[in-house]
């Protein structure tokens, strides 16, 4: 797996583990449509009560183990999920097998239809948990109305899948929420204090005169690669929290574009925003929030990262 420039960036934003469990996942399980695929089995649902949580709380979901799609060998770590208001799974001949799916997270979009017949597989509410060669975990806020979580590997034909060492599973950890959440899609902001310090997802930091503050964006699952991106900044008196003009934003009308619109490279980070803290800034704080302009976004327009705040001392 190719490592991206930031260590641990956006995979666990100062998350405090409260509880952790691992649930087995079969490589033949699916909640997607199937066609002439006799080895495909129904994905089972995990009641969110099994995690000891309720809608509005946050989970870190991580793929453990690997699976084989009959071609690659047992090296794949692709895994997807979907929250739903019911544990019912409809017949495999239907495209939308989950009668009450609820959208959240970085959207998964199949690149092909079913292996037999090329029937469409896409549903709008599912999300990446792990993608081979990219991120192997995701932080999600359990959406309102959720009662169950469905999990499976994404594939167009399941009958030739295998997991001979039976180690494939989903690790679920209850985590603390982000202080300033965005749209929770596939664009993350990393910040650092120091010219050479690694960017990280910790959303609250402090800096003093002479410190170099840096920030950049990335797309952990690479669904936003080659889209336009930017970072916006809003300076306020420390203790104030700006509320943006649209949902999920933490920068107000006095904000500026701190990182001009640029291209977010595939499997890499954006250009870096960098500035040196001045002594006269003591008592102020800057809120930084980024995003992409993207048709892949759930709102059809843009993804918005969690915001970070830097307190100047």
C-alpha positions as CSV (number, residue, x, y, z in Angstrom):
1,X,0.0,0.0,0.0
2,X,1.3,3.4,-0.9
3,X,1.6,5.7,2.1
4,X,0.3,9.3,1.7
5,X,2.4,12.2,3.0
6,X,0.6,12.7,6.3
7,X,0.9,10.1,9.0
8,X,-2.5,9.2,10.3
9,X,-4.1,12.3,8.7
10,X,-7.9,12.3,9.0
11,X,-8.3,8.7,10.1
12,X,-8.8,9.3,13.8
13,X,-9.1,13.0,14.8
14,X,-8.0,12.8,18.4
15,X,-10.6,10.0,18.8
16,X,-10.9,8.5,22.3
17,X,-11.8,4.9,22.2
18,X,-14.8,4.1,24.4
19,X,-15.5,0.6,23.2
20,X,-14.2,-1.6,20.4
21,X,-15.6,-4.8,18.9
22,X,-14.8,-6.9,15.8
23,X,-17.6,-8.5,13.7
24,X,-16.8,-11.2,11.1
25,X,-17.7,-10.4,7.4
26,X,-17.9,-13.1,4.7
27,X,-16.5,-12.2,1.3
28,X,-19.7,-13.6,-0.3
29,X,-22.0,-11.4,1.8
30,X,-23.7,-8.5,0.0
31,X,-26.5,-6.0,0.2
32,X,-26.2,-5.2,-3.5
33,X,-28.2,-6.6,-6.4
34,X,-27.0,-9.9,-7.8
35,X,-27.8,-11.7,-11.0
36,X,-27.0,-15.4,-11.8
37,X,-24.6,-15.4,-8.8
38,X,-25.5,-18.6,-6.9
39,X,-22.7,-18.2,-4.3
40,X,-23.8,-14.8,-3.2
41,X,-25.1,-14.7,0.4
42,X,-27.2,-12.0,2.1
43,X,-25.3,-9.5,4.2
44,X,-26.5,-9.4,7.8
45,X,-27.3,-6.2,9.6
46,X,-25.6,-5.0,12.8
47,X,-28.1,-3.3,15.2
48,X,-26.3,-0.1,16.3
49,X,-27.4,-0.9,19.8
50,X,-24.9,-3.7,19.7
51,X,-22.2,-1.0,19.8
52,X,-23.8,0.7,22.8
53,X,-24.5,3.8,20.8
54,X,-27.4,5.8,19.2
55,X,-27.8,8.2,16.3
56,X,-25.7,11.3,16.6
57,X,-22.7,9.4,18.1
58,X,-19.5,8.7,16.2
59,X,-17.9,5.4,15.2
60,X,-14.6,4.5,13.7
61,X,-15.1,1.6,11.3
62,X,-12.0,-0.3,10.1
63,X,-11.5,-3.3,7.9
64,X,-9.4,-6.1,9.3
65,X,-8.1,-9.0,7.2
66,X,-8.2,-9.4,3.4
67,X,-10.3,-11.2,0.8
68,X,-9.9,-12.6,-2.7
69,X,-12.2,-11.8,-5.6
70,X,-11.0,-14.9,-7.5
71,X,-8.5,-12.9,-9.5
72,X,-6.2,-10.9,-7.3
73,X,-5.4,-13.3,-4.5
74,X,-6.2,-12.7,-0.9
75,X,-5.0,-9.1,-0.8
76,X,-8.2,-7.0,-1.1
77,X,-9.3,-4.7,1.7
78,X,-12.3,-3.1,0.0
79,X,-15.3,-2.8,2.3
80,X,-18.5,-0.7,2.3
81,X,-21.4,0.0,4.6
82,X,-24.8,1.5,4.7
83,X,-27.0,2.6,7.7
84,X,-30.7,1.8,7.5
85,X,-33.8,2.4,9.5
86,X,-34.7,-1.3,9.3
87,X,-32.8,-4.6,9.3
88,X,-34.8,-5.9,6.3
89,X,-32.9,-6.9,3.2
90,X,-35.0,-7.4,0.1
91,X,-34.6,-10.0,-2.7
92,X,-31.3,-9.9,-4.6
93,X,-32.9,-9.2,-7.9
94,X,-33.8,-5.7,-6.8
95,X,-31.3,-2.8,-7.2
96,X,-32.3,-1.1,-4.0
97,X,-32.4,-4.0,-1.5
98,X,-32.4,-1.8,1.6
99,X,-35.9,-0.3,1.9
100,X,-34.9,2.5,4.2
101,X,-31.2,3.4,3.7
102,X,-29.7,6.5,5.3
103,X,-26.8,8.4,3.7
104,X,-23.6,9.3,5.4
105,X,-19.8,9.1,4.8
106,X,-17.7,9.0,1.7
107,X,-20.0,7.8,-1.1
108,X,-19.2,4.5,-2.8
109,X,-20.1,4.4,-6.5
110,X,-19.6,1.1,-8.4
111,X,-17.6,1.3,-11.6
112,X,-19.4,-1.5,-13.3
113,X,-22.7,-3.3,-13.2
114,X,-23.3,-6.9,-12.3
115,X,-20.9,-9.3,-13.9
116,X,-23.8,-11.1,-15.6
117,X,-26.1,-8.8,-17.5
118,X,-24.3,-5.6,-16.4
119,X,-27.3,-4.6,-14.3
120,X,-26.9,-1.4,-12.3
121,X,-25.8,-1.8,-8.7
122,X,-25.5,1.7,-7.4
123,X,-27.4,2.9,-4.4
124,X,-27.0,6.5,-3.2
125,X,-26.7,6.0,0.5
126,X,-23.7,3.6,0.9
127,X,-20.2,4.6,1.9
128,X,-16.6,3.4,1.8
129,X,-15.2,1.8,5.0
130,X,-11.9,0.6,3.4
131,X,-10.4,0.8,-0.1
132,X,-7.4,-1.3,-1.2
133,X,-4.4,0.9,-1.6
134,X,-6.0,3.9,0.2
135,X,-7.6,4.3,3.6
136,X,-8.5,1.2,5.6
137,X,-10.9,3.0,8.1
138,X,-13.4,5.8,8.3
139,X,-15.0,8.0,11.0
140,X,-18.7,8.4,10.6
141,X,-21.5,10.1,12.6
142,X,-24.5,7.7,12.9
143,X,-27.2,9.5,11.0
144,X,-30.6,10.3,12.4
145,X,-33.1,7.4,12.1
146,X,-30.5,4.7,11.9
147,X,-31.2,1.4,13.6
148,X,-29.0,-1.0,11.7
149,X,-25.6,-1.0,9.8
150,X,-25.2,-3.3,6.8
151,X,-21.6,-4.2,5.8
152,X,-20.2,-6.1,2.8
153,X,-17.4,-6.2,0.3
154,X,-18.2,-4.4,-3.0
155,X,-18.1,-6.7,-6.1
156,X,-19.9,-7.5,-9.3
157,X,-19.8,-11.3,-8.8
158,X,-19.6,-13.0,-5.4
159,X,-19.5,-16.7,-6.2
160,X,-15.8,-16.8,-6.8
161,X,-14.9,-14.8,-3.7
162,X,-13.0,-16.4,-0.8
163,X,-11.3,-15.7,2.5
164,X,-9.4,-18.9,3.3
165,X,-7.9,-17.7,6.6
166,X,-11.3,-16.4,7.6
167,X,-9.8,-13.2,9.1
168,X,-12.0,-10.7,7.3
169,X,-14.0,-8.5,9.6
170,X,-15.2,-5.1,10.7
171,X,-13.6,-3.4,13.7
172,X,-16.0,-0.9,15.4
173,X,-14.8,1.7,17.8
174,X,-16.9,4.3,19.6
175,X,-15.1,7.6,19.3
176,X,-15.4,11.2,20.5
177,X,-17.0,13.5,17.9
178,X,-15.3,16.2,15.9
179,X,-15.8,19.6,17.6
180,X,-16.6,21.2,14.2
181,X,-17.9,18.6,11.8
182,X,-18.3,19.2,8.0
183,X,-20.3,17.0,5.6
184,X,-18.3,13.9,6.6
185,X,-17.4,13.0,3.0
186,X,-14.1,12.1,1.3
187,X,-12.2,15.3,1.9
188,X,-10.1,15.9,5.0
189,X,-8.2,18.8,6.5
190,X,-4.8,18.3,8.2
191,X,-3.0,21.0,10.1
192,X,0.4,21.3,11.9
193,X,2.2,23.8,14.1
194,X,5.8,23.8,12.8
195,X,7.5,24.0,9.5
196,X,8.4,20.3,9.5
197,X,5.7,18.8,11.8
198,X,3.4,16.2,10.1
199,X,-0.1,17.3,9.3
200,X,-2.7,15.7,11.6
201,X,-6.4,15.7,12.1
202,X,-6.5,17.2,15.6
203,X,-9.0,19.9,15.3
204,X,-7.9,22.3,18.1
205,X,-4.3,23.6,18.4
206,X,-2.4,26.5,19.9
207,X,0.5,28.6,18.4
208,X,2.7,31.5,19.5
209,X,4.6,34.2,17.7
210,X,7.1,32.8,15.3
211,X,5.3,29.4,14.9
212,X,4.6,28.3,11.3
213,X,1.0,27.1,10.8
214,X,0.5,24.7,7.9
215,X,-2.7,23.1,6.4
216,X,-3.6,21.0,3.4
217,X,-6.4,18.7,2.1
218,X,-6.5,15.2,1.0
219,X,-9.1,12.6,-0.2
220,X,-8.4,9.4,1.9
221,X,-10.4,7.1,-0.5
222,X,-9.4,9.2,-3.6
223,X,-13.0,9.8,-4.7
224,X,-12.2,13.5,-4.8
225,X,-8.9,13.2,-6.7
226,X,-8.5,15.7,-9.6
227,X,-11.3,18.0,-8.3
228,X,-11.1,21.7,-7.4
229,X,-10.3,22.4,-3.7
230,X,-9.8,25.4,-1.4
231,X,-9.3,26.3,2.2
232,X,-11.2,29.2,3.9
233,X,-10.1,31.1,7.0
234,X,-12.0,33.2,9.6
235,X,-10.2,35.1,12.3
236,X,-12.2,35.8,15.5
237,X,-11.6,36.7,19.1
238,X,-10.6,33.6,21.0
239,X,-13.7,32.1,22.6
240,X,-15.9,33.0,19.7
241,X,-17.1,30.3,17.3
242,X,-18.2,31.5,13.8
243,X,-21.2,29.9,12.2
244,X,-21.3,29.8,8.5
245,X,-24.1,30.8,6.1
246,X,-24.7,27.2,5.1
247,X,-24.9,24.0,7.1
248,X,-21.7,22.3,8.2
249,X,-19.6,25.5,7.9
250,X,-17.6,27.1,10.7
251,X,-16.5,30.3,8.9
252,X,-18.6,33.4,8.8
253,X,-19.2,36.2,6.4
254,X,-15.8,37.9,7.2
255,X,-13.9,34.8,6.1
256,X,-11.3,34.8,3.3
257,X,-10.1,32.2,0.8
258,X,-6.7,31.3,2.4
259,X,-5.7,28.6,-0.1
260,X,-6.8,29.6,-3.6
261,X,-8.8,27.2,-5.7
262,X,-6.4,24.5,-6.9
263,X,-6.5,20.9,-8.0
264,X,-6.6,18.1,-5.4
265,X,-4.2,15.5,-6.9
266,X,-5.2,11.9,-7.1
267,X,-3.7,9.9,-4.2
268,X,-2.0,13.0,-2.8
269,X,-2.4,16.2,-0.9
270,X,-3.4,19.7,-2.0
271,X,-0.9,22.6,-2.1
272,X,0.0,23.6,1.4
273,X,-1.3,26.7,3.1
274,X,1.5,28.2,5.3
275,X,1.8,31.3,7.4
276,X,3.9,32.6,10.4
277,X,2.1,33.7,13.6
278,X,2.7,37.3,14.5
279,X,2.9,38.6,18.1
280,X,0.0,41.0,17.7
281,X,-2.3,38.0,17.0
282,X,-2.3,37.0,20.6
283,X,-5.9,36.6,21.9
284,X,-7.2,35.8,18.4
285,X,-8.1,32.4,16.8
286,X,-8.3,31.3,13.2
287,X,-10.9,28.8,12.0
288,X,-9.8,26.8,8.9
289,X,-12.1,24.7,6.8
290,X,-11.7,23.3,3.3
291,X,-13.5,21.3,0.7
292,X,-13.9,20.3,-2.9
293,X,-16.1,21.4,-5.7
294,X,-17.5,18.1,-6.8
295,X,-20.3,16.3,-8.5
296,X,-19.4,13.3,-6.3
297,X,-20.7,15.2,-3.2
298,X,-23.9,14.1,-1.7
299,X,-25.3,17.6,-2.1
300,X,-24.2,17.6,-5.7
301,X,-22.1,20.6,-5.3
302,X,-19.3,20.4,-2.7
303,X,-17.7,18.4,0.1
304,X,-16.8,20.3,3.3
305,X,-14.1,19.1,5.8
306,X,-14.2,19.2,9.6
307,X,-13.0,22.7,10.7
308,X,-9.8,23.2,12.7
309,X,-9.2,26.1,15.1
310,X,-5.7,27.5,15.9
311,X,-5.6,29.6,19.1
312,X,-2.9,32.3,19.1
313,X,-1.3,32.8,22.5
